[in-house]
Each structure stands twice: as structure tokens, then as C-alpha cells.
Amino acid sequence: MKSFAELGVKKEIVHALEGIGYVDPLEVQEKIIPLALQKKNLVFTAKTGSGKTLAFTIAFLARIFGHQCRDALWGKGDCRGLSDAQ
């Protein structure tokens, strides 16, 4: 099993995930996250509770916030780049 960092998740997001108890990705997350980070169009089905929503959310946050808003993920600042991403 790979870690979130090994899947290509930015260290700031990995740190935030660890802070709320998500240390190891679930199987579905291992499959979705790398593809979503590559901006691939995805259609995926899996059982409720398998981790789909978190997988898509991680990729979404990585694309929206990038390096410009790392502190905003933890409520420690503003997000100057958000208007550029919208």
C-alpha cells in the first residue's frame, strides 16, 4: 500500500489528513487519486464508505489551492490565489 505522499498528494494536504486521522489511503483512493491529480476524467463506482468522496476531494483541493493557499487549508491565513483559480 502506498502513502498519500507516494500517490502525489502535496505535503500540506498530507499533513492536514494526518491531523484528522487519515494516515493510509484506502484501496479506492490509491486508484483514484493519481488519476485525478493528472486531471483525468473519471467515472468510478464503489460501495458506500469506500473512500471515493475523500479521494476526489483531495485532488480537487490540490488543484484549487495549490501552493498559494497551503495555510488556508488549516484556517491559518487567507487564500490570495483562490480568485485566480475560480
SELUMLO-761747 format. One record per atom (N, C-alpha, C): z, y negated, x; residue number from 1. Coordinates in nm, 3 decimals. Example, Ala and Ser with C-alpha at 12.3 -4.5 7.8 and 13.67 -1.06 7.14 Angstrom:
[r [0.780, 0.569, 1.319], 1]
[r [0.780, 0.450, 1.230], 1]
[r [0.780, 0.330, 1.320], 1]
[r [0.708, 0.225, 1.285], 2]
[r [0.714, 0.106, 1.367], 2]
[r [0.787, -0.003, 1.290], 2]
//
This chain:
[r [0.000, 0.118, 0.084], 1]
[r [0.000, 0.000, 0.000], 1]
[r [0.000, -0.124, 0.089], 1]
[r [-0.081, -0.222, 0.052], 2]
[r [-0.090, -0.347, 0.126], 2]
[r [0.010, -0.448, 0.070], 2]
[r [0.044, -0.546, 0.153], 3]
[r [0.130, -0.655, 0.107], 3]
[r [0.043, -0.763, 0.042], 3]
[r [0.107, -0.858, -0.026], 4]
[r [0.032, -0.969, -0.084], 4]
[r [-0.042, -1.045, 0.026], 4]
[r [0.023, -1.065, 0.140], 5]
[r [-0.040, -1.137, 0.251], 5]
[r [-0.164, -1.062, 0.301], 5]
[r [-0.154, -0.930, 0.310], 6]
[r [-0.268, -0.850, 0.356], 6]
[r [-0.384, -0.853, 0.257], 6]
[r [-0.355, -0.887, 0.132], 7]
[r [-0.459, -0.898, 0.031], 7]
[r [-0.530, -1.033, 0.038], 7]
[r [-0.478, -1.123, 0.122], 8]
[r [-0.539, -1.254, 0.137], 8]
[r [-0.469, -1.366, 0.064], 8]
[r [-0.351, -1.339, 0.010], 9]
[r [-0.275, -1.440, -0.062], 9]
[r [-0.213, -1.536, 0.039], 9]
[r [-0.222, -1.665, 0.012], 10]
[r [-0.168, -1.766, 0.103], 10]
[r [-0.018, -1.748, 0.120], 10]
[r [0.029, -1.780, 0.240], 11]
[r [0.170, -1.756, 0.272], 11]
[r [0.265, -1.831, 0.180], 11]
[r [0.225, -1.950, 0.133], 12]
[r [0.311, -2.026, 0.043], 12]
[r [0.329, -1.953, -0.090], 12]
[r [0.223, -1.892, -0.137], 13]
[r [0.232, -1.818, -0.263], 13]
[r [0.310, -1.689, -0.242], 13]
[r [0.289, -1.623, -0.129], 14]
[r [0.365, -1.501, -0.096], 14]
[r [0.515, -1.534, -0.094], 14]
[r [0.549, -1.645, -0.032], 15]
[r [0.690, -1.686, -0.024], 15]
[r [0.748, -1.711, -0.163], 15]
[r [0.670, -1.778, -0.248], 16]
[r [0.716, -1.804, -0.385], 16]
[r [0.734, -1.674, -0.462], 16]
[r [0.640, -1.580, -0.444], 17]
[r [0.651, -1.450, -0.511], 17]
[r [0.776, -1.375, -0.466], 17]
[r [0.802, -1.377, -0.335], 18]
[r [0.921, -1.309, -0.283], 18]
[r [1.048, -1.371, -0.340], 18]
[r [1.045, -1.503, -0.360], 19]
[r [1.161, -1.573, -0.414], 19]
[r [1.196, -1.532, -0.557], 19]
[r [1.098, -1.479, -0.630], 20]
[r [1.126, -1.435, -0.767], 20]
[r [1.121, -1.282, -0.778], 20]
[r [1.124, -1.215, -0.661], 21]
[r [1.140, -1.070, -0.660], 21]
[r [1.014, -0.987, -0.652], 21]
[r [0.899, -1.050, -0.635], 22]
[r [0.774, -0.974, -0.621], 22]
[r [0.744, -0.958, -0.472], 22]
[r [0.772, -0.840, -0.418], 23]
[r [0.753, -0.816, -0.276], 23]
[r [0.626, -0.735, -0.250], 23]
[r [0.606, -0.630, -0.326], 24]
[r [0.491, -0.543, -0.308], 24]
[r [0.399, -0.550, -0.430], 24]
[r [0.268, -0.564, -0.406], 25]
[r [0.176, -0.566, -0.520], 25]
[r [0.166, -0.429, -0.586], 25]
[r [0.142, -0.432, -0.715], 26]
[r [0.117, -0.308, -0.789], 26]
[r [-0.028, -0.265, -0.766], 26]
[r [-0.059, -0.143, -0.804], 27]
[r [-0.193, -0.087, -0.780], 27]
[r [-0.304, -0.177, -0.836], 27]
[r [-0.288, -0.222, -0.958], 28]
[r [-0.392, -0.305, -1.019], 28]
[r [-0.406, -0.438, -0.945], 28]
[r [-0.296, -0.490, -0.893], 29]
[r [-0.300, -0.615, -0.817], 29]
[r [-0.374, -0.597, -0.685], 29]
[r [-0.356, -0.483, -0.623], 30]
[r [-0.429, -0.454, -0.499], 30]
[r [-0.580, -0.455, -0.521], 30]
[r [-0.621, -0.413, -0.639], 31]
[r [-0.765, -0.408, -0.669], 31]
[r [-0.820, -0.543, -0.711], 31]
[r [-0.744, -0.617, -0.792], 32]
[r [-0.794, -0.742, -0.849], 32]
[r [-0.786, -0.859, -0.752], 32]
[r [-0.674, -0.876, -0.685], 33]
[r [-0.651, -0.997, -0.606], 33]
[r [-0.761, -1.024, -0.502], 33]
[r [-0.799, -0.928, -0.418], 34]
[r [-0.903, -0.960, -0.319], 34]
[r [-1.035, -1.003, -0.383], 34]
[r [-1.072, -0.939, -0.492], 35]
[r [-1.197, -0.976, -0.560], 35]
[r [-1.187, -1.113, -0.624], 35]
[r [-1.073, -1.142, -0.686], 36]
[r [-1.055, -1.272, -0.750], 36]
[r [-1.052, -1.384, -0.647], 36]
[r [-0.993, -1.359, -0.530], 37]
[r [-0.990, -1.460, -0.424], 37]
[r [-1.130, -1.487, -0.369], 37]
[r [-1.219, -1.391, -0.385], 38]
[r [-1.359, -1.407, -0.342], 38]
[r [-1.444, -1.471, -0.452], 38]
[r [-1.378, -1.513, -0.559], 39]
[r [-1.443, -1.579, -0.672], 39]
[r [-1.541, -1.488, -0.745], 39]
[r [-1.511, -1.360, -0.746], 40]
[r [-1.593, -1.263, -0.819], 40]
[r [-1.562, -1.271, -0.968], 40]
[r [-1.663, -1.250, -1.049], 41]
[r [-1.641, -1.237, -1.194], 41]
[r [-1.585, -1.098, -1.219], 41]
[r [-1.477, -1.091, -1.295], 42]
[r [-1.410, -0.964, -1.316], 42]
[r [-1.386, -0.935, -1.463], 42]
[r [-1.402, -0.810, -1.497], 43]
[r [-1.358, -0.758, -1.626], 43]
[r [-1.279, -0.633, -1.591], 43]
[r [-1.153, -0.631, -1.634], 44]
[r [-1.066, -0.523, -1.591], 44]
[r [-0.974, -0.486, -1.706], 44]
[r [-0.956, -0.360, -1.729], 45]
[r [-0.860, -0.316, -1.830], 45]
[r [-0.756, -0.227, -1.765], 45]
[r [-0.634, -0.240, -1.812], 46]
[r [-0.524, -0.156, -1.765], 46]
[r [-0.413, -0.166, -1.868], 46]
[r [-0.317, -0.078, -1.856], 47]
[r [-0.206, -0.074, -1.951], 47]
[r [-0.123, -0.201, -1.945], 47]
[r [-0.058, -0.231, -2.056], 48]
[r [0.037, -0.342, -2.063], 48]
[r [0.146, -0.319, -1.959], 48]
[r [0.179, -0.425, -1.887], 49]
[r [0.283, -0.416, -1.786], 49]
[r [0.235, -0.370, -1.650], 49]
[r [0.103, -0.357, -1.633], 50]
[r [0.050, -0.306, -1.506], 50]
[r [0.035, -0.414, -1.399], 50]
[r [0.046, -0.541, -1.437], 51]
[r [0.039, -0.649, -1.338], 51]
[r [-0.090, -0.729, -1.339], 51]
[r [-0.172, -0.711, -1.441], 52]
[r [-0.301, -0.782, -1.448], 52]
[r [-0.283, -0.934, -1.449], 52]
[r [-0.196, -0.981, -1.535], 53]
[r [-0.180, -1.126, -1.551], 53]
[r [-0.135, -1.191, -1.421], 53]
[r [-0.040, -1.132, -1.352], 54]
[r [0.005, -1.187, -1.225], 54]
[r [-0.108, -1.187, -1.123], 54]
[r [-0.188, -1.083, -1.120], 55]
[r [-0.300, -1.077, -1.025], 55]
[r [-0.397, -1.192, -1.045], 55]
[r [-0.434, -1.216, -1.169], 56]
[r [-0.526, -1.326, -1.198], 56]
[r [-0.461, -1.461, -1.173], 56]
[r [-0.332, -1.472, -1.204], 57]
[r [-0.260, -1.598, -1.184], 57]
[r [-0.250, -1.633, -1.036], 57]
[r [-0.224, -1.536, -0.952], 58]
[r [-0.216, -1.561, -0.807], 58]
[r [-0.348, -1.617, -0.757], 58]
[r [-0.457, -1.555, -0.794], 59]
[r [-0.588, -1.602, -0.749], 59]
[r [-0.618, -1.741, -0.805], 59]
[r [-0.581, -1.764, -0.930], 60]
[r [-0.600, -1.894, -0.994], 60]
[r [-0.524, -2.003, -0.919], 60]
[r [-0.397, -1.978, -0.890], 61]
[r [-0.316, -2.076, -0.818], 61]
[r [-0.371, -2.103, -0.679], 61]
[r [-0.416, -1.999, -0.612], 62]
[r [-0.471, -2.016, -0.478], 62]
[r [-0.593, -2.107, -0.480], 62]
[r [-0.675, -2.092, -0.581], 63]
[r [-0.796, -2.175, -0.590], 63]
[r [-0.765, -2.316, -0.636], 63]
[r [-0.677, -2.331, -0.732], 64]
[r [-0.646, -2.464, -0.786], 64]
[r [-0.567, -2.547, -0.685], 64]
[r [-0.462, -2.490, -0.631], 65]
[r [-0.371, -2.568, -0.548], 65]
[r [-0.410, -2.572, -0.401], 65]
[r [-0.457, -2.462, -0.348], 66]
[r [-0.492, -2.461, -0.207], 66]
[r [-0.379, -2.510, -0.120], 66]
[r [-0.414, -2.562, -0.006], 67]
[r [-0.314, -2.610, 0.089], 67]
[r [-0.258, -2.746, 0.049], 67]
[r [-0.327, -2.819, -0.035], 68]
[r [-0.285, -2.955, -0.070], 68]
[r [-0.159, -2.957, -0.155], 68]
[r [-0.131, -2.849, -0.226], 69]
[r [-0.020, -2.852, -0.322], 69]
[r [0.084, -2.746, -0.295], 69]
[r [0.100, -2.705, -0.172], 70]
[r [0.193, -2.595, -0.143], 70]
[r [0.335, -2.625, -0.192], 70]
[r [0.383, -2.746, -0.174], 71]
[r [0.519, -2.777, -0.217], 71]
[r [0.532, -2.785, -0.368], 71]
[r [0.424, -2.820, -0.436], 72]
[r [0.429, -2.832, -0.582], 72]
[r [0.456, -2.697, -0.648], 72]
[r [0.422, -2.589, -0.580], 73]
[r [0.448, -2.457, -0.636], 73]
[r [0.597, -2.435, -0.658], 73]
[r [0.680, -2.500, -0.578], 74]
[r [0.825, -2.483, -0.591], 74]
[r [0.891, -2.607, -0.649], 74]
[r [0.811, -2.703, -0.699], 75]
[r [0.867, -2.824, -0.756], 75]
[r [0.923, -2.919, -0.652], 75]
[r [0.872, -2.911, -0.528], 76]
[r [0.924, -2.995, -0.420], 76]
[r [0.824, -3.104, -0.381], 76]
[r [0.757, -3.160, -0.473], 77]
[r [0.663, -3.265, -0.438], 77]
[r [0.556, -3.278, -0.543], 77]
[r [0.458, -3.359, -0.509], 78]
[r [0.351, -3.379, -0.605], 78]
[r [0.226, -3.303, -0.560], 78]
[r [0.125, -3.314, -0.639], 79]
[r [0.002, -3.241, -0.611], 79]
[r [-0.113, -3.339, -0.607], 79]
[r [-0.129, -3.404, -0.494], 80]
[r [-0.232, -3.507, -0.481], 80]
[r [-0.372, -3.450, -0.502], 80]
[r [-0.395, -3.325, -0.467], 81]
[r [-0.528, -3.268, -0.477], 81]
[r [-0.563, -3.210, -0.611], 81]
[r [-0.470, -3.206, -0.704], 82]
[r [-0.496, -3.142, -0.833], 82]
[r [-0.609, -3.211, -0.908], 82]
[r [-0.614, -3.344, -0.906], 83]
[r [-0.720, -3.413, -0.979], 83]
[r [-0.856, -3.379, -0.920], 83]
[r [-0.864, -3.354, -0.791], 84]
[r [-0.989, -3.315, -0.728], 84]
[r [-1.034, -3.176, -0.772], 84]
[r [-0.938, -3.090, -0.801], 85]
[r [-0.970, -2.951, -0.838], 85]
[r [-1.010, -2.937, -0.984], 85]
[r [-0.975, -3.035, -1.066], 86]
[r [-0.999, -3.021, -1.211], 86]
[r [-1.144, -3.042, -1.244], 86]
//
